[in-house]
């Protein structure tokens, strides 16, 4: 009972060790399976999906596939079950004739994850081959004088199977004169020898027939046979003897065809036919028989086929020297092949991405590369490198695999495509190398906002533009690609004079053209400030803004207007006999240009109209206030009318410098103004061709001449006009000289003087003004 428990514990520990070993191998990306040879195509090898923890949908979606490094694809992955199956019938003896343990290696590539898993499949031998002799009929020539116990080497049989299925034993049958001895070779092989057990007598029997049988250890066992004919010869005193028992030669694998590798020599002391020696290959493999040739007369071993160190690095030949009497000797020839750097590294891209996002993190795997060199030693040591100046690096993966990974984040705006060159060089002298190119396109990420070509935009727009007129065009560029670089424009929200900005201007979304949606008016809107936003087509979208300033340029599209007195008020004042009517004067700065209307209002508050009555009064106004006022001229006209009650045809004198006084005089007495003055008007005409033009006109009112001096005012005004034109005061004298001024003062009418003069001052003399103008 206790013994049974101990046995069960050992089994559990062994099973546990096996499971842990399999888990360790799986964790390191290594799977091991075993399958017998000669299995039909599609036979089950192993459950790869289960062993690697892959789900069946992942096998289909992630691009999982098997890669064999040989010339033939022996394994495949079943997409529906995840099983590793055979893709071809496998013959172990054909694949592994020089090795005891036959292991085929393949890799499972998971392209979606850029992972590689190594799979070793051991091909188990089956007893499918019988031992076989190279020649089924053998001939031995032995002299009758040969002493019993002499040994004669026999050709051995060859069984390509391995283990117990290989050659195990020899048997000899057919004659009592001979027996069989089997010797073990240096490599553990069996070498049969024919032993003379009883002396021969040619007169008794000239020939002896024997059968040599070779058997393997299979179940059931397989056998191969060879027939041996022994010819008994007359006496032959001496047998050939090789000058050395073993010949060793080292030759490079690139030795030319037909070269003599070694020459064996044997000597025989006999004379005549018994002393003539011939050479033959006694034991040679089928492959070696295709590579080497032995000259039977001189013993030279020549090369029939090129050597390949990677296919075979050593060959053994058994050479027999036989004389004419049938005696022989055997020597061994060992040909060692040395490696030459004749194989360039084999570089294979097992899996690779064709495109990668520019925001992929550093360390992202873009390719799996397999490299191998069939040479040995330093000639087979491979070093992989990448072309300098690329943001990638190499990392060693499983055995002969390398991973190409990103060394940093990529920037598509700087480099949009990469041709990454992977080079593999061996350690030979001179070194051989090979290369592979990985074409990788960088996918764009929306990491750049649109950028306007100018920091700010401005334009001058003439007023009264047509609705829909093009104002200017803004333009922004985006360094990204595709939809991420497609720029669309729109206006930022805003209001102008209480109305939405979009009712004034609009921007074309594709081109950035800015249009005026309405006719602009300088008198209402002098300047328009707005923001235009450029937005790309990424997700999420990136945008930038730019300031746009539109200046409205004035045009001469408004005639001057008399703002005061309004036409209705002037008519009402004239009909009621009111003397409270005021005039309006347009003022302009001295620096104003011709054609510019600088003000709509500018009446001199508190100055009675009577102060600037008549043509002389206007002249006096222009002369007295020329430092503040100027008249503008353009192509349009306007009229300024003064009521008849405020007209005067005399100009009071200016006051002396030591008596400053305001423009306003005292209140005129009620009886000083005519009750029904005649309507008179002065008209200011503005024309483009000349300066201001003045025109004075008088017309009799409804009550003309009813009051005292009523008609005198009009007549005096007309008379003053005539004097002004003639340059005299009406009596033939210039009013500018002293006498003329005195006479002018004497004729001043009560209704035409300032209020101060009418209240007792000297007749016709205004102490505040030397002249009325």
C-alpha positions, 0 to 999 in steps of 0.5 A, spaced: 500 500 500 505 504 501 509 502 495 503 504 491 502 511 494 510 512 493 509 510 486 503 515 485 507 521 488 512 520 483 508 520 477 504 526 480 511 529 480 513 527 473 506 530 471 507 536 474 514 537 472 512 536 465 506 541 465 511 546 468 516 545 463 510 546 457 508 552 461 515 555 461 516 553 454 509 556 452 511 563 456 517 564 452 513 563 445 516 556 444 511 550 443 513 543 442 509 537 438 511 530 435 508 527 429 510 520 426 512 521 419 508 519 413 502 521 416 497 524 410 496 531 409 491 534 414 493 530 420 493 533 427 499 535 430 497 540 436 492 545 438 495 551 437 489 556 439 488 552 446 496 552 447 497 559 446 490 562 449 488 564 442 480 565 441 478 562 434 475 569 432 482 572 433 485 567 429 481 570 423 481 577 425 489 578 427 492 575 421 495 568 424 499 564 420 504 559 419 511 560 416 516 554 414 523 556 413 524 550 409 523 550 401 516 546 402 511 548 407 509 542 411 505 545 416 498 549 416 494 552 421 486 550 420 482 557 421 476 554 424 479 549 429 486 553 431 489 546 430 496 545 427 496 540 421 500 537 416 500 540 409 504 535 406 506 528 407 513 528 411 518 523 410 523 523 415 529 519 412 529 525 406 529 531 411 533 528 416 538 523 413 544 525 417 541 527 424 539 522 429 533 526 431 529 530 426 526 536 428 522 541 423 521 548 426 516 553 424 513 560 426 506 562 428 506 569 426 500 574 429 500 580 425 495 584 429 499 583 435 506 583 431 508 577 435 512 570 433 511 564 437 516 558 435 514 551 434 518 545 434 515 539 431 519 532 432 518 527 426 518 520 429 520 515 425 516 509 423 519 502 420 518 504 413 525 502 410 528 495 410 536 494 410 539 495 403 546 493 400 548 497 395 550 491 391 545 485 392 551 480 388 558 480 391 564 476 389 570 474 393 576 471 391 580 467 396 587 463 395 586 456 397 593 457 401 589 462 405 590 460 413 583 459 417 581 465 421 583 470 415 578 476 415 575 479 409 571 485 410 564 485 407 559 491 404 555 493 410 547 494 409 544 501 410 537 502 413 535 510 413 530 509 419 533 511 426 533 507 433 530 500 433 528 501 426 535 501 423 539 496 422 540 491 428 544 485 426 547 481 420 546 473 419 551 469 414 548 462 411 550 457 406 557 454 407 561 451 413 567 454 410 565 461 412 563 464 418 561 471 420 564 476 424 561 483 426 565 489 428 563 496 431 566 502 428 568 508 431 561 511 430 557 505 433 556 502 426 556 495 425 561 492 420 560 485 417 567 481 416 567 474 412 571 469 416 575 463 413 573 458 418 576 452 414 581 451 409 579 451 402 581 446 396 580 448 389 580 441 387 574 440 392 570 446 390 572 452 386 566 456 388 562 457 394 555 461 395 553 464 401 547 469 403 548 475 407 542 477 411 541 484 414 535 485 419 532 491 423 529 492 430 522 494 427 516 490 429 515 486 424 522 486 422 525 488 415 531 484 412 535 485 406 540 480 403 546 480 399 548 474 395 556 472 396 560 468 391 567 466 393 572 464 388 577 459 390 584 461 387 591 458 386 596 460 391 598 467 392 603 469 396 602 476 398 596 481 399 596 488 397 598 493 403 596 500 404 601 505 406 597 508 411 590 505 414 587 512 414 587 517 409 584 524 412 584 530 407 581 537 409 578 541 403 574 547 402 567 547 400 568 551 394 574 546 391 573 546 383 569 540 380 574 534 378 579 536 383 583 530 386 582 530 393 587 524 395 590 519 392 591 512 396 596 507 394 597 500 396 603 495 394 604 488 393 610 484 393 608 479 388 609 479 380 605 478 375 598 478 375 598 477 383 602 483 384 597 488 380 593 492 384 586 495 383 582 499 387 575 500 389 570 503 393 568 498 398 563 502 403 560 508 401 553 512 402 549 513 396 550 520 397 557 520 397 557 515 391 554 521 387 560 526 390 566 522 389 569 517 384 575 513 385 580 511 379 581 503 380 588 504 377 592 509 380 587 510 387 585 517 386 579 520 389 576 526 385 570 530 386 564 529 381 559 534 384 560 541 388 561 540 396 556 544 400 558 545 407 551 546 409 549 539 406 555 535 409 561 537 413 564 530 413 565 523 409 568 516 410 570 512 404 572 505 405 577 503 399 579 496 398 586 494 394 585 487 391 591 484 387 590 479 381 590 473 386 584 475 389 588 478 396 586 485 398 587 490 403 582 496 406 583 503 408 579 508 410 579 515 407 576 521 411 574 527 407 572 533 411 569 539 408 571 546 411 566 552 411 567 558 406 563 564 406 559 563 400 552 564 403 549 571 404 545 572 410 537 570 408 533 576 410 525 575 410 520 580 412 515 575 416 510 580 418 510 588 416 505 594 417 504 598 411 501 604 414 502 607 421 499 613 425 503 618 426 501 619 434 503 611 435 507 611 441 514 609 441 516 602 441 510 600 436 512 594 432 512 595 425 515 589 422 518 582 424 524 580 420 527 573 420 535 572 418 539 566 418 546 564 415 547 557 412 555 558 413 558 556 420 562 559 425 564 567 424 561 566 417 554 564 420 554 570 425 549 575 422 549 582 425 542 586 423 542 594 422 538 599 420 539 605 415 541 611 419 537 617 420 530 614 421 526 614 427 526 606 428 530 601 432 531 593 432 530 589 438 532 582 438 526 577 438 525 570 438 532 566 436 533 569 429 527 574 429 528 581 430 523 586 431 523 593 428 520 598 432 519 606 433 524 609 436 520 616 438 513 619 435 512 620 428 510 627 425 507 626 418 508 633 417 515 632 416 516 625 413 509 622 410 513 616 408 519 612 410 523 606 406 526 603 412 532 599 409 534 593 414 541 590 412 544 583 415 551 582 414 555 576 416 562 575 420 566 573 414 572 576 410 569 579 406 563 580 409 556 578 405 550 582 406 543 582 404 537 587 405 530 588 405 526 595 404 520 596 409 515 601 405 511 605 411 506 610 410 505 615 416 497 616 417 495 623 419 492 625 425 489 632 426 494 635 430 495 642 426 490 647 426 489 652 420 494 658 420 492 664 416 496 667 411 496 674 414 496 676 422 490 680 420 486 683 414 483 690 412 480 693 406 477 699 404 470 699 401 467 705 398 460 706 400 454 705 396 457 698 394 452 693 390 449 688 395 453 681 394 460 685 392 466 681 394 470 685 399 476 681 400 479 674 401 482 670 407 486 664 406 488 659 411 492 653 410 493 646 414 499 642 415 495 636 416 492 631 410 486 629 407 480 631 411 484 634 417 487 639 412 480 641 409 479 648 411 472 651 412 471 658 414 465 662 418 464 668 421 464 669 429 457 671 432 456 679 433 451 684 432 452 691 428 447 697 430 443 692 433 442 687 427 446 680 426 453 681 423 451 676 418 446 681 415 452 685 413 457 680 411 458 673 409 464 669 408 464 663 403 465 657 407 470 653 402 474 659 399 474 664 404 471 670 400 468 675 404 462 679 401 458 685 403 450 683 403 448 690 403 449 697 401 454 700 406 453 707 408 458 711 411 454 716 414 451 710 418 457 706 419 464 708 418 468 702 420 466 694 421 470 690 425 469 682 425 472 675 426 473 670 421 474 663 424 477 657 420 476 650 422 479 644 419 475 637 418 478 633 423 475 630 429 475 633 433 476 639 429 481 644 430 480 652 429 483 659 429 481 666 428 483 672 424 481 679 425 478 683 419 477 690 419 473 694 413 473 701 413 467 705 409 470 710 404 465 716 404 463 718 397 459 725 395 452 722 395 449 727 400 447 735 398 448 740 404 442 741 408 439 747 412 438 744 418 435 751 421 430 754 421 426 749 418 422 751 412 415 750 416 418 755 421 421 760 417 414 761 413 410 761 420 415 767 422 414 771 416 407 770 416 406 772 423 411 778 423 415 775 428 422 777 428 425 771 432 427 767 426 435 765 426 439 763 421 444 757 420 451 757 418 455 752 415 462 751 419 468 748 416 475 747 419 480 751 415 484 745 413 478 742 410 479 740 403 474 742 397 468 738 396 468 735 403 462 736 407 464 737 414 458 739 418 450 739 418 449 744 424 453 750 426 449 756 427 452 761 432 447 761 438 445 768 441 447 772 434 441 776 431 440 775 424 440 782 423 447 782 425 449 779 418 443 782 413 444 784 406 450 782 402 454 787 406 453 783 412 455 777 409 461 780 407 462 783 414 461 776 417 466 773 412 471 778 414 470 778 421 470 770 422 474 768 417 479 765 422 473 760 424 469 759 418 470 757 411 465 756 405 466 749 402 464 748 394 462 742 391 458 740 385 451 741 389 447 747 391 443 749 397 440 756 399 440 760 405 434 765 406 434 770 411 427 774 413 426 781 410 425 783 418 432 782 419 435 785 413 439 791 414 443 796 408 448 799 413 454 797 416 456 799 423 463 801 425 467 797 429 468 799 436 475 801 438 480 796 441 479 799 448 472 797 448 471 790 447 464 788 446 460 781 445 457 780 438 450 781 441 447 788 441 442 790 446 434 788 445 431 792 439 426 797 441 419 795 439 418 801 435 424 800 431 423 795 427 418 795 421 411 792 423 410 789 416 417 789 412 418 787 405 420 780 404 427 780 402 432 774 401 439 772 400 441 766 397 448 762 397 450 758 391 455 753 391 458 751 385 464 746 382 466 751 377 467 757 382 467 759 389 461 761 393 456 766 389 451 771 393 445 773 390 440 778 394 433 779 392 427 783 395 420 783 394 414 787 396 410 784 402 403 784 403 403 790 407 409 794 404 410 801 405 404 801 411 409 802 416 414 808 417 420 806 413 417 800 411 419 801 403 425 805 405 428 799 408 428 795 401 430 801 397 436 802 402 438 795 401 437 796 393 441 802 393 446 799 398 447 794 393 448 799 387 453 803 391 457 797 393 457 795 385 459 802 383 464 803 389 461 809 391 456 812 396 451 814 391 454 821 391 460 820 387 464 819 393 467 812 396 464 810 402 471 808 405 474 815 405 472 819 411 466 824 408 463 818 405 463 814 412 460 820 415 454 821 409 453 813 410 452 814 418 447 820 416 443 816 412 442 810 417 435 808 418 432 807 425 430 800 422 437 798 420 442 800 426 443 796 432 439 797 438 445 801 442 445 806 436 437 807 437 437 808 444 440 815 444 447 814 441 450 819 436 446 818 430 449 813 425 455 811 430 455 805 433 460 805 439 461 798 439 463 797 432 467 801 427 463 798 422 457 793 422 462 788 418 
